[in-house]
């Protein structure tokens, strides 16, 4: 039996994405991917401040949140930023801000 959420879809979605964006390393990874044209293909992304294992954990969290798509493991990694997911997040955040300003 599925439990009914006590929070709105907007609140749940914003919380889910904010949790994924809540670590500066994940923001840094998204910026690094964006600087490569929004995708990484057959290369290892490296950030000097992150070990490879830590970076992979953060990439998995971004993928779990739907912010990146593709394969993020090994030498044949191919992943990209899900721009539609980011656009939806932006619209949802604007909706939240509009509601908050009315209060």
N, C-alpha and C positions, 0 to 999 in steps of 0.2 A: 504494500500500500504506500502510495506516494504522499509525503508530508507536504502540506500547503505552506508556502512561504508567507511569513508575516511582513515581508518587505516588498516594495514595488519592484517591478522589472527594472526600472531606471536605477534604483538604489542598488539592486543586486549586480547589475552590469557594471556600474561605476566602481563598486567595491572590488569586483573581480579584476578589472583592469588596473585600478589604482594599486592593488596588492602586487601585481606584476611589475608595475612601474615604481614601486616603493623603494627600490634599491638603486643607488647611483650607478652601480656597475651595469645594470640592465639598460639604463638610459644611455650610458656610454656605448654599450653594444649596439643599440639601435642607431645611434649617431654614426658609429663606425660602418654599419651596414649601409646606412643612407649615403654616406660619403663614397661608397663603392657603387652607387647607382641604385641602391635599394635591394641588392642581392649579392650573395656569395656563391660562387660556383667553382667546385673542384679546388678549393684552396682552404687553408687553415687561417681563420681570423685570429689575430693576436693583439692583445692589449697588454702593454708592459706591466701594468699593476695587477694583472690577474694570471694565476696559473691556468694551464689548459683545462685541468679538472674543474676548477671553479668556474671558468668561462662556460664550460659545457653545462654545468648545473644551471647557470643563469639563462643560457639559451633554451634549455628545456622548460624553464618557467615561462619564458616569453612565448614559446610554442604552445604550452598548456593553456595560456591565456588567449591564444589565437592571434597574437601580435606578429608572429612569424610563421611561415609555412615551409614545408619541405623536409629534407633529410639533414639532420644536424650532426651526424656521427661519421667519423673517419675521413679518409682522404677524399672520398667522393661526396663530400657534403655539398648540398645544393639547397639553399634556403633563401627566402626573401621576406621583406616586410610585407605584411598584409595591409596595404594602404586603405582598403575598404573598411577593415576593422578599426584602423586609426581614425578614419573619417567619421565612422559611427560613434566612436568614443568622443570625438570633438563635438559632434552634434548633441550627444547626451550630456556632456559637460556644460555646453551652452544652455541646454534646457534646464539643467539643475541651477545654473547661475541665474537664469531668468526667474525661476520659481523662488529662489532665495531673495532676489531683489524685491519681489512683490511682498514678501513677509514683513 
